[in-house]
Amino acid sequence: MKKDKLVCSQCGGKNVQIHAWVDANTNKYIGDDMWDDGDTWCEDCEDHTGLVMKSEYNLNYNFKEE
């Protein structure tokens, strides 16, 4: 079974990033805002696009599996 991955909600690209909060003194990961479109970035679209699960993108946007 393949693991479902997060992809760009606009193009389905896997080259995506999220804004994360990290403690500046300990480098400990605190949290993220991955469901807020303004805190996600798609390198393929070069825009803040939001993220969806690959399976959701295929079902609702793309209608085909890679």
KADA-V58562 format. One line per field, one symbol per residue. ss: DSSP state (H for helix, E for strand, L for the rest). phi: phi as a letter, one per 40 degrees, with the letter a starting at -180 (. if undefined). psi: psi as a letter, one per 30 degrees, with the letter a starting at -180 (. if undefined). A space follows every 10 residues. Layout:
ss=???
phi=???
psi=???
This chain:
ss=LLLLLEEELL LLLLLEEELE EELLLLLLEE EELLLLHHHE EELLLLELLL EEEHHHHHHH HHLLLL
phi=.cccbcbccc bgcccbbbcb cbcccbgccb iabcccdcbb abcccfacbg bacdccdccb bbgabc
psi=kkkklklkfe fgkfilllkk kkkfefgkke alhffjefgl kjeefhljfl klkeeeeeef eeglk.
